[in-house]
Amino acid sequence: MELMIVGCVREGWDRFRKNIGVSIAVVLIYAIITMVGGTVPVIKIAMNLVITPVLTGGVVIFAMKIVRGQQGKIEDLFQGFYRFGGFLGAYWLYVCIALLAFIPAAIGFGIDASIHGDIRGMVNDWTVQGSLTYVPRYTIALGVVSIVILIPVMLRLSMAYYLIVDGMKVIDAFRESARITKGFVWKLFLLSLLNALVVLVGFLAILAGLLAAIPVAMFAYAIAYTQLRGGVPTSVLWPPAGKEGDARGAS
């Protein structure tokens, strides 16, 4: 098995070029929903805690359908609600794991606070008066440790959403993601950097560039997933035809 980084992005561009209209529509609708929902106080909390994670699942469904040669549709963006529990559970498990990774940074903050004698004074000195007054050395040092832990762990688990699309339960998806990405963390990191560069170039080209860069990046990562799984094709549609009820109940 081999993960072709540049090939993933190149093929991602090809998939976007062949599905340009629907890809742009999905990105625009996702952006509009999340931005509008994030500005309305009544639904902002629900948007951040529940809806956005599930919509992200819909984006993954759309990307995987395109990569697998199926017809991607705008309504794929909302198909994540058929596996609501799976995508929501995966999102919050990601969050919990990320918080655990930042335990060293929290310990460093506690050490700096105890040395300084007052947490509020330490934060005020750092944010207002800057490093000339006080440098939270332990917070910075152990914060770097947290990042070093976080990045490879998140990359090892980054295929969980895709595996949930393929029908796995949350815990099984995390375990399988860790298995198929073993030995590929460095390449996934480089792919993430390359995708970030693509998005940055799109950002510098203002809106029009982002509308191309974001789909290319999401297709590239979906292609990486198919490569890590051995390129095994699947005929599974989302939701499975005639089984909406089964898909809705799965988690």
C-alpha positions as YAML, in Angstrom:
chain: A
units: angstrom
residues:
- id: 1
  name: MET
  ca: [0.00, 0.00, 0.00]
- id: 2
  name: GLU
  ca: [1.31, 3.45, -0.87]
- id: 3
  name: LEU
  ca: [-0.09, 6.92, -0.24]
- id: 4
  name: MET
  ca: [0.63, 9.26, -3.15]
- id: 5
  name: ILE
  ca: [0.42, 12.77, -1.69]
- id: 6
  name: VAL
  ca: [0.73, 14.88, -4.84]
- id: 7
  name: GLY
  ca: [-1.37, 12.33, -6.69]
- id: 8
  name: CYS
  ca: [-4.19, 12.78, -4.16]
- id: 9
  name: VAL
  ca: [-4.28, 16.54, -4.75]
- id: 10
  name: ARG
  ca: [-3.94, 16.15, -8.50]
- id: 11
  name: GLU
  ca: [-6.83, 13.68, -8.60]
- id: 12
  name: GLY
  ca: [-8.77, 15.92, -6.20]
- id: 13
  name: TRP
  ca: [-8.46, 18.72, -8.75]
- id: 14
  name: ASP
  ca: [-9.63, 16.38, -11.50]
- id: 15
  name: ARG
  ca: [-12.69, 15.35, -9.46]
- id: 16
  name: PHE
  ca: [-13.49, 19.00, -8.79]
- id: 17
  name: ARG
  ca: [-13.10, 19.93, -12.45]
- id: 18
  name: LYS
  ca: [-15.57, 17.21, -13.45]
- id: 19
  name: ASN
  ca: [-18.07, 18.16, -10.71]
- id: 20
  name: ILE
  ca: [-17.47, 21.89, -10.46]
- id: 21
  name: GLY
  ca: [-21.05, 23.10, -10.19]
- id: 22
  name: VAL
  ca: [-22.31, 20.80, -7.46]
- id: 23
  name: SER
  ca: [-19.00, 21.04, -5.55]
- id: 24
  name: ILE
  ca: [-19.21, 24.83, -5.37]
- id: 25
  name: ALA
  ca: [-22.89, 24.63, -4.39]
- id: 26
  name: VAL
  ca: [-22.16, 22.26, -1.50]
- id: 27
  name: VAL
  ca: [-19.34, 24.46, -0.18]
- id: 28
  name: LEU
  ca: [-21.45, 27.61, -0.46]
- id: 29
  name: ILE
  ca: [-24.48, 26.09, 1.27]
- id: 30
  name: TYR
  ca: [-22.33, 24.66, 4.06]
- id: 31
  name: ALA
  ca: [-20.65, 28.04, 4.57]
- id: 32
  name: ILE
  ca: [-23.95, 29.94, 4.56]
- id: 33
  name: ILE
  ca: [-25.60, 27.57, 7.04]
- id: 34
  name: THR
  ca: [-22.68, 27.58, 9.47]
- id: 35
  name: MET
  ca: [-22.09, 31.34, 9.24]
- id: 36
  name: VAL
  ca: [-25.75, 32.31, 9.58]
- id: 37
  name: GLY
  ca: [-26.33, 29.75, 12.33]
- id: 38
  name: GLY
  ca: [-23.27, 31.01, 14.18]
- id: 39
  name: THR
  ca: [-24.60, 34.57, 14.26]
- id: 40
  name: VAL
  ca: [-28.10, 33.79, 15.55]
- id: 41
  name: PRO
  ca: [-27.94, 33.62, 19.37]
- id: 42
  name: VAL
  ca: [-30.94, 31.30, 19.68]
- id: 43
  name: ILE
  ca: [-29.42, 28.52, 17.56]
- id: 44
  name: LYS
  ca: [-25.71, 29.27, 17.91]
- id: 45
  name: ILE
  ca: [-25.12, 26.70, 20.65]
- id: 46
  name: ALA
  ca: [-27.05, 23.96, 18.85]
- id: 47
  name: MET
  ca: [-25.21, 24.86, 15.66]
- id: 48
  name: ASN
  ca: [-21.79, 24.52, 17.23]
- id: 49
  name: LEU
  ca: [-22.52, 21.48, 19.37]
- id: 50
  name: VAL
  ca: [-24.75, 19.40, 17.12]
- id: 51
  name: ILE
  ca: [-25.54, 20.63, 13.61]
- id: 52
  name: THR
  ca: [-22.09, 21.54, 12.28]
- id: 53
  name: PRO
  ca: [-20.53, 18.16, 13.19]
- id: 54
  name: VAL
  ca: [-23.33, 16.35, 11.35]
- id: 55
  name: LEU
  ca: [-23.14, 18.68, 8.34]
- id: 56
  name: THR
  ca: [-19.43, 17.92, 8.21]
- id: 57
  name: GLY
  ca: [-20.41, 14.27, 7.96]
- id: 58
  name: GLY
  ca: [-22.55, 15.24, 4.97]
- id: 59
  name: VAL
  ca: [-19.54, 16.88, 3.33]
- id: 60
  name: VAL
  ca: [-17.58, 13.65, 3.80]
- id: 61
  name: ILE
  ca: [-20.44, 11.66, 2.27]
- id: 62
  name: PHE
  ca: [-20.50, 13.99, -0.74]
- id: 63
  name: ALA
  ca: [-16.72, 13.80, -1.20]
- id: 64
  name: MET
  ca: [-16.67, 10.02, -0.98]
- id: 65
  name: LYS
  ca: [-19.46, 9.65, -3.51]
- id: 66
  name: ILE
  ca: [-17.60, 11.86, -5.98]
- id: 67
  name: VAL
  ca: [-14.31, 10.04, -5.41]
- id: 68
  name: ARG
  ca: [-16.02, 6.68, -5.93]
- id: 69
  name: GLY
  ca: [-17.50, 7.75, -9.22]
- id: 70
  name: GLN
  ca: [-21.04, 8.15, -7.94]
- id: 71
  name: GLN
  ca: [-23.22, 11.16, -8.61]
- id: 72
  name: GLY
  ca: [-22.74, 13.77, -5.90]
- id: 73
  name: LYS
  ca: [-25.80, 15.87, -5.06]
- id: 74
  name: ILE
  ca: [-26.46, 18.96, -2.98]
- id: 75
  name: GLU
  ca: [-28.74, 16.97, -0.70]
- id: 76
  name: ASP
  ca: [-25.74, 14.80, 0.27]
- id: 77
  name: LEU
  ca: [-24.81, 17.64, 2.59]
- id: 78
  name: PHE
  ca: [-27.79, 16.69, 4.77]
- id: 79
  name: GLN
  ca: [-27.36, 12.92, 4.55]
- id: 80
  name: GLY
  ca: [-25.25, 12.98, 7.71]
- id: 81
  name: PHE
  ca: [-28.49, 13.15, 9.68]
- id: 82
  name: TYR
  ca: [-29.18, 9.54, 8.66]
- id: 83
  name: ARG
  ca: [-26.25, 8.60, 10.87]
- id: 84
  name: PHE
  ca: [-26.66, 11.43, 13.33]
- id: 85
  name: GLY
  ca: [-25.38, 9.52, 16.37]
- id: 86
  name: GLY
  ca: [-22.31, 8.24, 14.57]
- id: 87
  name: PHE
  ca: [-21.04, 11.59, 13.33]
- id: 88
  name: LEU
  ca: [-21.93, 13.41, 16.54]
- id: 89
  name: GLY
  ca: [-20.27, 10.73, 18.65]
- id: 90
  name: ALA
  ca: [-17.13, 10.83, 16.50]
- id: 91
  name: TYR
  ca: [-16.93, 14.62, 16.75]
- id: 92
  name: TRP
  ca: [-17.15, 14.68, 20.53]
- id: 93
  name: LEU
  ca: [-14.73, 11.80, 20.88]
- id: 94
  name: TYR
  ca: [-12.29, 13.86, 18.80]
- id: 95
  name: VAL
  ca: [-12.86, 16.77, 21.18]
- id: 96
  name: CYS
  ca: [-12.26, 14.64, 24.29]
- id: 97
  name: ILE
  ca: [-9.05, 13.19, 22.85]
- id: 98
  name: ALA
  ca: [-7.83, 16.67, 21.94]
- id: 99
  name: LEU
  ca: [-8.51, 17.87, 25.48]
- id: 100
  name: LEU
  ca: [-6.53, 14.95, 26.89]
- id: 101
  name: ALA
  ca: [-3.62, 15.87, 24.64]
- id: 102
  name: PHE
  ca: [-3.57, 19.33, 26.20]
- id: 103
  name: ILE
  ca: [-3.11, 18.02, 29.74]
- id: 104
  name: PRO
  ca: [0.67, 18.80, 29.60]
- id: 105
  name: ALA
  ca: [-0.12, 22.40, 28.59]
- id: 106
  name: ALA
  ca: [-2.57, 22.67, 31.51]
- id: 107
  name: ILE
  ca: [0.08, 21.33, 33.87]
- id: 108
  name: GLY
  ca: [2.55, 23.91, 32.55]
- id: 109
  name: PHE
  ca: [-0.01, 26.66, 33.09]
- id: 110
  name: GLY
  ca: [-0.49, 25.48, 36.68]
- id: 111
  name: ILE
  ca: [3.25, 25.52, 37.32]
- id: 112
  name: ASP
  ca: [3.58, 29.04, 35.91]
- id: 113
  name: ALA
  ca: [0.61, 30.20, 37.97]
- id: 114
  name: SER
  ca: [2.09, 28.77, 41.17]
- id: 115
  name: ILE
  ca: [5.45, 30.40, 40.46]
- id: 116
  name: HIS
  ca: [3.83, 33.73, 39.67]
- id: 117
  name: GLY
  ca: [1.61, 33.44, 42.72]
- id: 118
  name: ASP
  ca: [-1.60, 34.63, 41.07]
- id: 119
  name: ILE
  ca: [-3.29, 33.28, 37.93]
- id: 120
  name: ARG
  ca: [-5.11, 36.50, 37.15]
- id: 121
  name: GLY
  ca: [-1.95, 38.54, 37.57]
- id: 122
  name: MET
  ca: [0.04, 36.11, 35.41]
- id: 123
  name: VAL
  ca: [-2.49, 36.26, 32.57]
- id: 124
  name: ASN
  ca: [-2.69, 40.05, 32.83]
- id: 125
  name: ASP
  ca: [1.10, 40.43, 32.76]
- id: 126
  name: TRP
  ca: [1.38, 38.15, 29.74]
- id: 127
  name: THR
  ca: [-1.48, 39.59, 27.69]
- id: 128
  name: VAL
  ca: [-1.16, 43.25, 28.58]
- id: 129
  name: GLN
  ca: [2.50, 43.87, 29.33]
- id: 130
  name: GLY
  ca: [3.88, 41.01, 27.28]
- id: 131
  name: SER
  ca: [7.05, 39.00, 27.61]
- id: 132
  name: LEU
  ca: [9.05, 41.93, 29.02]
- id: 133
  name: THR
  ca: [7.30, 41.33, 32.35]
- id: 134
  name: TYR
  ca: [6.67, 37.62, 32.46]
- id: 135
  name: VAL
  ca: [7.20, 34.68, 30.12]
- id: 136
  name: PRO
  ca: [5.11, 31.58, 30.98]
- id: 137
  name: ARG
  ca: [7.98, 29.24, 30.16]
- id: 138
  name: TYR
  ca: [6.37, 26.04, 31.40]
- id: 139
  name: THR
  ca: [3.09, 26.77, 29.65]
- id: 140
  name: ILE
  ca: [4.91, 27.32, 26.37]
- id: 141
  name: ALA
  ca: [7.23, 24.33, 26.75]
- id: 142
  name: LEU
  ca: [4.55, 21.86, 27.77]
- id: 143
  name: GLY
  ca: [2.18, 23.43, 25.23]
- id: 144
  name: VAL
  ca: [4.65, 22.37, 22.54]
- id: 145
  name: VAL
  ca: [4.60, 18.87, 24.04]
- id: 146
  name: SER
  ca: [0.80, 18.88, 23.76]
- id: 147
  name: ILE
  ca: [0.96, 19.87, 20.09]
- id: 148
  name: VAL
  ca: [3.55, 17.17, 19.39]
- id: 149
  name: ILE
  ca: [1.18, 14.63, 20.95]
- id: 150
  name: LEU
  ca: [-1.98, 16.04, 19.38]
- id: 151
  name: ILE
  ca: [-0.95, 16.17, 15.71]
- id: 152
  name: PRO
  ca: [-0.01, 12.50, 15.20]
- id: 153
  name: VAL
  ca: [-2.95, 11.28, 17.29]
- id: 154
  name: MET
  ca: [-5.45, 13.34, 15.29]
- id: 155
  name: LEU
  ca: [-3.89, 12.18, 12.02]
- id: 156
  name: ARG
  ca: [-4.12, 8.54, 13.11]
- id: 157
  name: LEU
  ca: [-7.82, 9.04, 13.85]
- id: 158
  name: SER
  ca: [-8.58, 11.30, 10.90]
- id: 159
  name: MET
  ca: [-10.26, 8.56, 8.82]
- id: 160
  name: ALA
  ca: [-12.98, 7.83, 11.39]
- id: 161
  name: TYR
  ca: [-15.65, 9.95, 9.65]
- id: 162
  name: TYR
  ca: [-14.98, 8.14, 6.36]
- id: 163
  name: LEU
  ca: [-15.25, 4.76, 8.07]
- id: 164
  name: ILE
  ca: [-18.55, 5.79, 9.64]
- id: 165
  name: VAL
  ca: [-19.81, 6.59, 6.15]
- id: 166
  name: ASP
  ca: [-18.84, 3.03, 5.23]
- id: 167
  name: GLY
  ca: [-21.04, 1.71, 8.02]
- id: 168
  name: MET
  ca: [-18.77, 1.34, 11.05]
- id: 169
  name: LYS
  ca: [-19.73, 2.17, 14.62]
- id: 170
  name: VAL
  ca: [-17.86, 5.05, 16.26]
- id: 171
  name: ILE
  ca: [-15.39, 3.07, 18.37]
- id: 172
  name: ASP
  ca: [-14.75, 0.58, 15.57]
- id: 173
  name: ALA
  ca: [-14.14, 3.47, 13.17]
- id: 174
  name: PHE
  ca: [-11.55, 5.00, 15.49]
- id: 175
  name: ARG
  ca: [-9.79, 1.67, 15.91]
- id: 176
  name: GLU
  ca: [-9.78, 1.00, 12.17]
- id: 177
  name: SER
  ca: [-8.57, 4.52, 11.44]
- id: 178
  name: ALA
  ca: [-5.63, 4.00, 13.80]
- id: 179
  name: ARG
  ca: [-4.88, 0.70, 12.04]
- id: 180
  name: ILE
  ca: [-4.97, 1.85, 8.41]
- id: 181
  name: THR
  ca: [-2.99, 5.03, 9.11]
- id: 182
  name: LYS
  ca: [-0.19, 3.24, 10.97]
- id: 183
  name: GLY
  ca: [3.07, 4.13, 9.28]
- id: 184
  name: PHE
  ca: [1.46, 6.92, 7.24]
- id: 185
  name: VAL
  ca: [1.34, 9.75, 9.79]
- id: 186
  name: TRP
  ca: [4.18, 11.67, 8.14]
- id: 187
  name: LYS
  ca: [2.57, 11.42, 4.70]
- id: 188
  name: LEU
  ca: [-0.83, 12.43, 6.08]
- id: 189
  name: PHE
  ca: [0.84, 15.40, 7.74]
- id: 190
  name: LEU
  ca: [2.40, 16.42, 4.42]
- id: 191
  name: LEU
  ca: [-0.95, 15.95, 2.67]
- id: 192
  name: SER
  ca: [-2.60, 18.16, 5.29]
- id: 193
  name: LEU
  ca: [0.08, 20.82, 4.74]
- id: 194
  name: LEU
  ca: [-0.37, 20.59, 0.98]
- id: 195
  name: ASN
  ca: [-4.14, 20.90, 1.36]
- id: 196
  name: ALA
  ca: [-3.62, 23.89, 3.65]
- id: 197
  name: LEU
  ca: [-1.39, 25.45, 1.01]
- id: 198
  name: VAL
  ca: [-4.08, 24.88, -1.63]
- id: 199
  name: VAL
  ca: [-6.68, 26.55, 0.60]
- id: 200
  name: LEU
  ca: [-4.27, 29.41, 1.35]
- id: 201
  name: VAL
  ca: [-3.76, 30.03, -2.36]
- id: 202
  name: GLY
  ca: [-7.53, 29.96, -2.76]
- id: 203
  name: PHE
  ca: [-7.88, 32.46, 0.09]
- id: 204
  name: LEU
  ca: [-5.39, 34.80, -1.54]
- id: 205
  name: ALA
  ca: [-7.50, 34.57, -4.69]
- id: 206
  name: ILE
  ca: [-10.45, 35.70, -2.54]
- id: 207
  name: LEU
  ca: [-13.85, 33.95, -2.76]
- id: 208
  name: ALA
  ca: [-13.54, 32.39, -6.20]
- id: 209
  name: GLY
  ca: [-10.30, 30.68, -5.23]
- id: 210
  name: LEU
  ca: [-11.73, 29.22, -2.02]
- id: 211
  name: LEU
  ca: [-14.69, 27.78, -3.90]
- id: 212
  name: ALA
  ca: [-12.20, 25.68, -5.85]
- id: 213
  name: ALA
  ca: [-9.57, 25.09, -3.16]
- id: 214
  name: ILE
  ca: [-11.89, 23.69, -0.48]
- id: 215
  name: PRO
  ca: [-13.45, 20.98, -2.70]
- id: 216
  name: VAL
  ca: [-10.03, 20.01, -4.05]
- id: 217
  name: ALA
  ca: [-8.74, 19.58, -0.48]
- id: 218
  name: MET
  ca: [-11.73, 17.53, 0.66]
- id: 219
  name: PHE
  ca: [-11.57, 15.29, -2.41]
- id: 220
  name: ALA
  ca: [-7.82, 14.82, -1.90]
- id: 221
  name: TYR
  ca: [-8.32, 13.55, 1.64]
- id: 222
  name: ALA
  ca: [-11.16, 11.25, 0.56]
- id: 223
  name: ILE
  ca: [-8.82, 9.84, -2.11]
- id: 224
  name: ALA
  ca: [-6.16, 9.29, 0.57]
- id: 225
  name: TYR
  ca: [-8.75, 7.30, 2.52]
- id: 226
  name: THR
  ca: [-9.49, 5.05, -0.45]
- id: 227
  name: GLN
  ca: [-5.76, 4.48, -0.95]
- id: 228
  name: LEU
  ca: [-5.25, 3.58, 2.70]
- id: 229
  name: ARG
  ca: [-8.09, 1.07, 2.48]
- id: 230
  name: GLY
  ca: [-6.42, -0.55, -0.48]
- id: 231
  name: GLY
  ca: [-8.55, 1.15, -3.10]
- id: 232
  name: VAL
  ca: [-11.29, -1.42, -2.55]
- id: 233
  name: PRO
  ca: [-14.35, -0.17, -4.49]
- id: 234
  name: THR
  ca: [-17.77, -0.13, -2.90]
- id: 235
  name: SER
  ca: [-21.23, 0.05, -4.42]
- id: 236
  name: VAL
  ca: [-22.81, 1.35, -1.25]
- id: 237
  name: LEU
  ca: [-24.86, 4.49, -1.80]
- id: 238
  name: TRP
  ca: [-25.70, 6.93, 0.98]
- id: 239
  name: PRO
  ca: [-28.23, 6.34, 2.39]
- id: 240
  name: PRO
  ca: [-28.62, 2.79, 1.04]
- id: 241
  name: ALA
  ca: [-31.49, 2.68, -1.41]
- id: 242
  name: GLY
  ca: [-34.68, 1.57, 0.30]
- id: 243
  name: LYS
  ca: [-33.01, 1.42, 3.72]
- id: 244
  name: GLU
  ca: [-33.38, 4.96, 4.97]
- id: 245
  name: GLY
  ca: [-34.90, 3.69, 8.18]
- id: 246
  name: ASP
  ca: [-31.96, 1.34, 8.83]
- id: 247
  name: ALA
  ca: [-29.44, 4.09, 8.13]
- id: 248
  name: ARG
  ca: [-31.28, 6.50, 10.35]
- id: 249
  name: GLY
  ca: [-31.14, 4.10, 13.24]
- id: 250
  name: ALA
  ca: [-27.47, 3.24, 12.85]
- id: 251
  name: SER
  ca: [-24.89, 4.96, 15.00]
...
